[in-house]
Amino acid sequence: MSDDPAAAMERRIEEEGIEHVLVEMPDINGISRVKQLSVEAFLSKWRDGPAMNLAVLVQTPRNDLPTGSGLAEEVDFADGSLRPDPGTIKRLPWRESAARVLCDIEFRGEPVAAAPRQVLKDLVENRVEGTGLEFYVGNELEFYLLEELGGSAGDGSDGERGLVPATSHKHECIAWATEEVMPFYERLEAWAEAYGVPLDSIQHEHGPGQLEVLFDYDAPLAGADRTFDFKRLVKQTARLSDRHATFMAKPFAGESGSGYHLHVSAFEDGENAFEDDAGEGLSERGRHFLGGLLEHADALAAVGTPTLNGFKRFDPDGFVPYTASWGRDNRQTMVRIPTGTTRLESRVSAADANPYLVIAATLTAGLHGIDAELDPDDPVGGNPAGRRPELPRSPETALAALEADEVMEEYLGEDVIRAYTATKRRELEAFRDTVTAWEREHYAETL
């Protein structure tokens, strides 16, 4: 008889000579937050739950504290208790004697409803499992591989700390440019296998230094965990290779933005529930799921575009969605139906979005579409700009749409909507208080 996950985790820690355990959780931004414990401290405390300040969940990427999140001053900046998920323990491939375990978080004995991983778990348990459908998600993320050059941007891009692309120009699928980053990829591939994120392929994308590395699909929670791990693995591999990796949506003006394309498929009794009986197009449920994505497009843009920078990614003439639209194998639409196995590809999110929230919001929209039998109208051929409703052009508009979306609030919970919007508005306040080089260049001498 096999051990339960808790016993298996403890045995593995002891047998593999683990000396330190990182208790890790994704915050509202999708950033990894950890505490490192000695193995003795972890084994003695993990069932009771190591303490973590609840406010860490809602801090901005630069650690500013928002107001109105429900998890900071409202609870007197109290601690919550981390609840390690034993089945997620993984040895860190870049550290010989350290492991990590993903955690959920509780407050006063109750799960924190605003914690992104908890949001997705609750959605799966309360909404997905009763549908009779098995959902799977495939996560595709683009990122830029960067290096430092003489302390200033050598290509005139004003990159922070002199960060410039690791390859010289736009080299989409160019052989030599792909080969140029092979030392990074080979290390990434070796560590990915050990970290439980086996990779399928790498390709050089349209922007200089922009890459896309593919990995396998999975069930919603496992897929979100894998995507969270992938992003951490990419950044750590780059860091230990004297480079930098960023999932920032638009790191360089005039270059391609980095997207997060989420593929969603559904099965019932082993059959593709999104495919019609003839195998030639979308089934009724597939169309209704798609109708839900379009109905909630503005809220999905808010979740999938978590930073002010991300709105600079949208391009009416590019391969980034500018409208609430869909098409068959059309990369200019918000939702694409790829050739081959019938599935839906949502292209609205940026690579810096939180995978737990992106998957949860996408499933919410689609499930509501099925329940309400929403129709997506006809597909769009060619550029849909000017022919379909525009997606939000600013974070203020998108956040207001998310707050006004009653279905998102019902399915995901008002706690996470409040925490997310509070954090994002704190980021906007910080930006408005910042005087940029662009402002000095345009106004200092002339006004």
C-alpha positions in Angstrom: 0.0 0.0 0.0 1.5 3.4 -1.0 2.1 6.1 1.5 -0.2 9.1 1.7 1.2 12.3 0.2 2.2 13.7 3.6 4.2 10.6 4.6 5.7 10.3 1.2 6.9 14.0 1.4 8.5 13.5 4.8 10.2 10.3 3.8 11.5 11.9 0.6 12.9 14.8 2.6 14.8 12.5 4.9 16.0 10.0 2.3 17.3 12.6 -0.2 19.3 14.6 2.4 17.2 17.8 2.1 18.6 20.5 4.4 16.3 23.4 3.6 12.7 23.6 2.5 11.2 26.7 0.8 7.5 27.1 1.6 6.3 28.9 -1.5 3.0 30.6 -2.6 1.9 32.7 -5.6 0.8 36.2 -4.6 -1.9 38.2 -6.4 0.6 39.1 -9.1 1.7 35.5 -9.7 5.1 36.3 -8.1 6.7 33.6 -6.0 6.8 34.4 -2.3 8.8 32.1 0.0 10.2 31.5 3.4 13.2 29.1 3.8 13.1 26.8 6.7 15.7 24.4 8.0 14.6 20.8 7.5 14.1 20.3 11.2 11.9 23.4 11.5 9.8 22.4 8.5 9.2 18.8 9.7 8.2 20.0 13.1 6.0 22.9 11.9 4.5 22.2 8.5 1.3 20.6 9.8 0.6 23.5 12.1 1.4 26.0 9.3 4.4 28.3 9.1 3.3 32.0 9.6 3.2 34.4 6.6 2.1 38.1 6.7 -1.2 38.2 4.8 -0.3 41.5 3.3 2.4 39.8 1.3 -0.4 38.4 -0.9 -1.4 41.8 -2.1 1.8 43.8 -2.3 2.7 45.2 -5.7 5.7 43.9 -7.6 7.7 46.6 -5.9 6.2 45.7 -2.5 4.0 48.8 -2.0 1.0 48.1 0.1 -2.5 48.8 -1.4 -5.4 50.2 0.6 -8.8 48.4 0.5 -7.4 45.0 -0.3 -9.0 43.3 2.7 -5.7 41.7 3.7 -3.6 44.5 5.2 -4.8 47.2 7.5 -8.2 45.7 7.6 -6.8 42.7 9.5 -4.2 44.8 11.4 -1.4 43.3 9.2 -1.9 40.0 10.8 -0.2 36.7 9.9 -1.9 33.8 8.1 -0.8 30.2 8.2 0.8 28.5 5.2 -0.6 25.1 4.4 1.9 23.1 2.4 0.5 20.8 -0.3 2.6 17.7 0.2 2.1 16.5 -3.4 3.9 19.6 -4.8 7.2 19.0 -3.2 10.1 19.3 -5.6 13.8 19.4 -5.2 15.4 22.6 -6.5 17.6 21.5 -9.4 19.9 24.5 -8.9 20.5 23.8 -5.2 21.8 20.4 -4.2 20.1 20.1 -0.7 17.0 22.3 -1.0 13.4 21.6 -1.9 10.3 23.6 -2.2 6.6 22.9 -1.5 3.7 24.9 -2.8 1.4 26.3 -0.1 -2.1 27.6 0.3 -2.8 30.1 3.1 -5.4 30.2 5.9 -6.5 32.9 8.3 -8.1 32.0 11.6 -8.7 28.5 10.4 -10.3 29.4 7.0 -8.8 29.4 3.6 -8.0 32.9 2.3 -10.5 33.4 -0.5 -8.3 36.0 -2.3 -5.3 33.7 -2.6 -5.0 32.9 -6.4 -4.3 29.2 -6.0 -7.3 28.9 -3.6 -9.5 30.8 -6.1 -8.7 28.2 -8.8 -9.1 25.3 -6.4 -12.5 26.5 -5.3 -13.6 27.1 -8.9 -12.7 23.6 -9.9 -14.3 22.0 -6.9 -17.5 24.2 -6.9 -18.1 24.9 -10.6 -16.1 22.7 -12.9 -16.5 19.3 -11.3 -20.3 19.4 -11.5 -20.4 19.9 -15.2 -19.5 16.4 -16.2 -16.7 17.8 -18.4 -13.0 17.3 -18.0 -11.1 20.5 -18.8 -7.5 20.7 -19.8 -5.3 23.8 -20.4 -2.2 24.3 -22.4 -0.1 27.4 -21.5 2.1 29.1 -24.0 4.2 32.1 -22.8 6.6 34.3 -24.6 9.5 36.0 -22.8 12.6 38.0 -23.5 16.1 36.8 -22.7 18.3 39.8 -21.9 21.9 40.5 -21.0 23.7 43.5 -19.6 25.8 45.6 -21.9 28.2 48.2 -20.5 25.7 49.6 -18.0 23.5 51.3 -20.7 21.3 50.1 -23.5 23.6 49.6 -26.4 20.7 49.5 -28.9 19.2 52.8 -27.9 16.3 51.2 -26.1 16.9 52.8 -22.7 16.7 49.4 -21.1 16.8 49.5 -17.3 20.3 48.6 -15.9 21.6 48.4 -19.5 19.5 45.2 -20.3 19.5 44.5 -24.0 18.1 41.5 -26.0 20.4 38.4 -26.0 20.0 38.2 -29.8 20.5 41.1 -32.1 17.4 41.6 -34.1 14.0 40.1 -35.2 14.7 36.5 -35.9 11.5 34.6 -35.9 12.4 30.9 -36.2 15.8 31.8 -37.7 18.1 28.8 -37.2 21.3 30.6 -36.1 19.4 32.9 -33.7 17.8 29.9 -32.1 21.1 28.1 -31.9 22.7 31.2 -30.3 20.6 30.7 -27.1 21.1 26.9 -26.9 23.4 27.0 -23.9 20.6 28.7 -21.9 18.0 26.3 -23.3 20.0 23.2 -22.6 20.5 24.2 -19.0 16.8 25.1 -18.8 15.8 21.7 -20.3 18.0 19.8 -17.9 16.6 21.6 -14.9 13.1 21.5 -16.2 13.0 17.7 -16.3 14.2 17.5 -12.7 11.7 20.2 -11.7 8.7 18.4 -13.2 8.2 20.8 -16.2 9.4 18.7 -19.1 9.8 20.9 -22.2 8.6 20.2 -25.7 10.3 22.8 -27.9 11.9 26.2 -28.2 11.5 28.8 -30.9 12.8 32.3 -31.5 9.9 34.7 -31.7 9.5 37.9 -33.6 11.3 40.3 -31.2 15.0 40.4 -30.6 15.8 38.1 -27.7 12.2 36.9 -27.6 11.6 33.2 -27.1 8.8 30.8 -26.6 9.4 27.5 -24.8 6.5 25.0 -24.9 5.6 22.4 -22.3 2.7 19.9 -21.9 -0.9 20.6 -21.1 -2.6 19.5 -17.9 -5.7 19.8 -15.8 -6.5 23.4 -14.6 -4.8 23.4 -11.2 -1.9 21.2 -12.2 -1.5 23.4 -15.4 -1.4 26.6 -13.3 1.1 25.1 -10.9 3.3 24.0 -13.8 3.1 27.4 -15.4 4.0 29.1 -12.1 7.0 26.7 -11.8 8.0 27.3 -15.4 8.2 31.1 -15.0 10.3 30.7 -11.9 12.5 28.1 -13.6 13.1 30.4 -16.6 14.1 33.4 -14.5 16.3 31.4 -12.2 18.1 29.6 -15.1 18.7 33.0 -16.8 20.0 34.5 -13.6 22.5 31.6 -13.0 23.6 31.9 -16.7 24.6 35.6 -16.2 21.5 36.7 -18.1 18.0 38.0 -17.3 14.6 36.7 -18.4 11.5 38.8 -18.3 7.9 38.0 -18.9 7.1 41.7 -18.9 4.5 42.4 -21.5 6.3 45.1 -23.5 9.9 45.5 -22.5 10.9 47.5 -25.6 9.0 50.1 -27.5 8.7 49.2 -31.2 9.2 45.5 -30.5 6.8 42.6 -30.1 5.0 42.2 -26.8 5.0 38.9 -24.9 1.7 37.1 -24.8 0.3 34.3 -22.7 -1.9 32.1 -25.0 -4.2 29.7 -23.1 -5.5 26.7 -24.9 -8.7 25.2 -23.4 -10.1 21.8 -24.3 -13.0 19.8 -22.8 -13.9 16.1 -22.8 -16.9 14.1 -21.8 -16.6 10.3 -21.6 -13.4 10.5 -23.5 -14.9 12.5 -26.4 -14.0 16.1 -27.4 -16.9 18.1 -26.0 -16.0 21.2 -28.1 -16.1 19.3 -31.4 -19.3 18.8 -33.4 -20.4 15.3 -34.4 -18.9 15.6 -37.9 -15.5 16.6 -36.5 -15.5 19.7 -38.6 -16.2 22.5 -36.2 -17.4 23.7 -32.8 -20.1 21.8 -31.0 -23.0 23.8 -29.4 -21.2 23.7 -26.0 -18.0 24.8 -27.7 -19.8 27.7 -29.3 -21.4 28.7 -26.0 -18.1 28.5 -24.2 -16.6 30.7 -26.8 -19.6 33.1 -26.5 -18.8 33.4 -22.8 -15.2 34.4 -23.5 -16.4 37.2 -25.7 -19.2 38.2 -23.3 -16.6 38.7 -20.6 -13.8 40.0 -22.8 -13.3 43.2 -20.8 -12.9 41.4 -17.5 -10.6 38.8 -19.1 -8.5 41.7 -20.4 -8.3 43.1 -16.8 -7.0 39.8 -15.4 -4.8 39.1 -18.4 -3.2 42.6 -18.5 -2.1 43.1 -14.9 0.2 46.1 -15.5 0.1 49.5 -17.2 2.9 48.3 -19.4 0.7 45.5 -20.7 -1.7 47.8 -22.5 1.1 49.0 -24.7 1.2 45.4 -26.1 -2.2 45.8 -27.9 -1.8 46.5 -31.6 -4.7 46.8 -34.1 -2.5 45.6 -36.9 -0.4 43.0 -35.0 -0.8 39.5 -33.8 -2.2 40.7 -30.5 -6.0 40.9 -29.9 -7.4 44.4 -30.2 -11.0 43.4 -30.2 -13.5 41.0 -28.6 -13.5 38.7 -31.7 -12.9 35.1 -32.8 -11.7 33.4 -35.9 -10.6 30.1 -37.3 -6.8 30.0 -37.2 -6.8 33.8 -37.2 -4.0 35.2 -35.0 -5.5 38.7 -35.0 -8.5 37.7 -33.0 -8.9 37.5 -29.3 -9.9 33.8 -29.5 -8.5 31.5 -32.2 -9.7 28.1 -33.1 -6.5 26.4 -34.2 -6.3 23.8 -37.0 -6.3 20.3 -35.8 -7.8 19.1 -32.5 -10.8 21.4 -31.8 -9.9 23.6 -28.8 -10.1 27.3 -28.0 -7.0 29.5 -27.8 -7.5 32.7 -25.7 -4.8 35.2 -26.8 -5.9 38.2 -24.7 -3.4 37.7 -21.8 0.1 39.0 -21.4 2.9 36.8 -20.3 3.2 38.6 -17.0 -0.3 37.6 -15.9 -1.0 35.4 -13.0 -1.7 31.9 -14.4 -4.1 30.9 -11.6 -6.3 33.9 -12.2 -6.1 33.7 -16.0 -7.2 30.1 -16.0 -9.9 30.7 -13.3 -11.3 33.7 -15.1 -11.2 32.0 -18.5 -13.1 28.9 -17.2 -15.6 31.2 -15.4 -16.4 33.1 -18.6 -16.7 29.9 -20.6 -18.8 28.0 -18.1 -21.2 31.0 -17.9 -21.4 30.9 -21.7 -22.4 27.2 -21.5 -25.0 27.9 -18.7 -26.5 30.9 -20.5 -26.2 29.4 -24.0 -24.4 32.5 -25.2 -23.8 32.7 -29.0 -20.4 34.1 -30.3 -21.8 35.3 -33.6 -19.8 34.6 -36.8 -16.1 34.2 -37.0 -13.9 37.0 -38.4 -11.7 36.7 -41.4 -8.8 39.1 -41.7 -8.2 42.0 -39.3 -11.2 42.5 -37.0 -10.2 46.0 -35.9 -13.1 48.4 -36.6 -15.5 45.4 -37.1 -15.7 44.1 -33.5 -15.9 45.8 -30.1 -12.5 47.1 -28.9 -10.9 45.7 -25.8 -10.2 48.1 -22.9 -7.4 50.6 -23.8 -6.5 51.5 -20.2 -6.1 49.7 -16.9 -8.7 52.0 -15.3 -11.3 51.0 -17.8 -10.4 47.3 -17.5 -10.5 47.3 -13.7 -13.9 49.0 -13.7 -15.2 46.3 -16.1 -13.9 43.5 -13.9 -15.6 45.1 -10.8 -18.8 45.5 -12.7 -18.8 41.8 -13.9 -21.3 40.1 -11.7 -20.5 36.6 -13.0 -16.8 37.0 -12.3 -17.7 38.1 -8.7 -20.1 35.2 -8.2 -17.8 32.5 -9.6 -14.4 33.8 -8.3 -15.6 35.6 -5.2 -15.6 39.3 -4.2 -12.5 38.9 -2.1 -10.1 38.2 -5.0 -11.7 40.9 -7.1 -11.2 43.4 -4.3 -7.7 42.4 -3.6 -6.7 42.3 -7.3 -8.1 45.7 -8.1 -6.7 47.3 -5.0 -3.2 46.1 -5.8 -3.4 47.2 -9.4 -4.7 50.7 -8.5 -1.8 51.0 -6.0 0.6 50.3 -8.9 -1.1 53.0 -11.0 -0.7 55.5 -8.1 3.0 54.8 -8.0 3.3 55.4 -11.7 1.4 58.7 -11.5 3.8 59.8 -8.8 6.8 59.0 -11.1 8.4 61.6 -13.4 9.7 59.8 -16.5 12.6 60.6 -18.8 10.0 61.0 -21.6 8.4 63.9 -19.7 11.7 65.6 -19.1 12.7 65.2 -22.7 9.4 66.7 -24.0 8.7 69.4 -21.5 11.8 70.5 -19.5 13.2 72.8 -22.2 10.0 73.9 -24.0 7.6 74.7 -21.2 
